[in-house]
């Protein structure tokens, strides 16, 4: 049996790193659902409209947005709870 490591099949979370973000807001413009919102403080909030397509992550020049994948085992554990 060949082990290939964890398989990521579902992206459940989107994380924004305020330290790395230069506030260019390219991610906001790239979002097809308009799910990224800019607050008055310059913070990017992720709305429930997000479909986790990954366009914001791919467009961000600062790598400040990251899609977090969930492994098959994590999905099984979540369903068991």
C-alpha positions as CSV (number, residue, x, y, z in Angstrom):
1,X,0.0,0.0,0.0
2,X,1.3,3.4,-1.0
3,X,0.7,6.2,1.5
4,X,0.4,9.6,-0.2
5,X,-0.3,11.7,2.8
6,X,-3.5,13.7,3.7
7,X,-5.9,14.4,0.9
8,X,-7.5,17.9,1.0
9,X,-10.9,17.7,-0.5
10,X,-12.9,20.4,1.2
11,X,-11.9,24.0,2.1
12,X,-13.9,24.9,5.2
13,X,-12.1,28.0,6.3
14,X,-10.6,31.1,4.8
15,X,-8.0,33.0,6.9
16,X,-6.8,36.6,6.5
17,X,-3.4,37.6,7.9
18,X,-3.5,41.3,8.9
19,X,0.3,41.4,9.4
20,X,1.1,40.3,5.9
21,X,-1.7,42.3,4.2
22,X,-0.6,45.6,2.5
23,X,-4.2,46.7,2.0
24,X,-4.1,46.7,-1.8
25,X,-7.6,45.1,-1.8
26,X,-6.9,43.1,-4.9
27,X,-8.6,40.2,-3.2
28,X,-11.8,42.2,-2.6
29,X,-11.9,43.1,-6.3
30,X,-11.3,39.4,-7.3
31,X,-14.1,37.9,-5.3
32,X,-17.0,36.9,-7.6
33,X,-19.4,36.8,-4.6
34,X,-18.4,40.1,-3.2
35,X,-17.9,38.3,0.1
36,X,-14.9,40.2,1.3
37,X,-15.7,43.4,3.1
38,X,-13.4,46.3,4.2
39,X,-14.2,47.8,7.5
40,X,-13.4,51.4,8.4
41,X,-10.3,50.2,10.2
42,X,-9.0,48.6,7.0
43,X,-9.7,45.1,8.2
44,X,-11.0,42.5,5.7
45,X,-14.0,40.6,6.9
46,X,-15.1,37.4,5.2
47,X,-18.9,37.2,4.9
48,X,-21.1,34.1,4.7
49,X,-21.4,34.6,1.0
50,X,-17.9,33.2,0.5
51,X,-18.0,30.0,-1.7
52,X,-14.3,29.3,-1.1
53,X,-13.4,29.4,-4.8
54,X,-9.8,30.5,-4.0
55,X,-9.7,33.5,-6.3
56,X,-8.8,35.9,-3.5
57,X,-6.0,33.6,-2.4
58,X,-4.5,33.3,-5.9
59,X,-4.7,37.0,-6.6
60,X,-3.2,38.2,-3.3
61,X,0.4,39.4,-4.0
62,X,1.2,39.3,-0.2
63,X,0.0,35.7,0.5
64,X,-2.2,37.2,3.2
65,X,-5.3,35.1,2.4
66,X,-5.2,31.3,2.8
67,X,-7.8,28.6,2.2
68,X,-7.5,26.0,4.9
69,X,-8.2,22.5,3.7
70,X,-9.9,19.8,5.8
71,X,-8.6,16.2,5.5
72,X,-10.8,13.2,5.0
73,X,-10.0,12.1,8.6
74,X,-11.1,15.5,9.9
75,X,-14.3,15.3,8.0
76,X,-15.0,11.8,9.4
77,X,-14.3,13.1,12.9
78,X,-16.6,16.1,12.4
79,X,-19.5,13.8,11.2
80,X,-19.0,11.5,14.2
81,X,-19.5,14.4,16.7
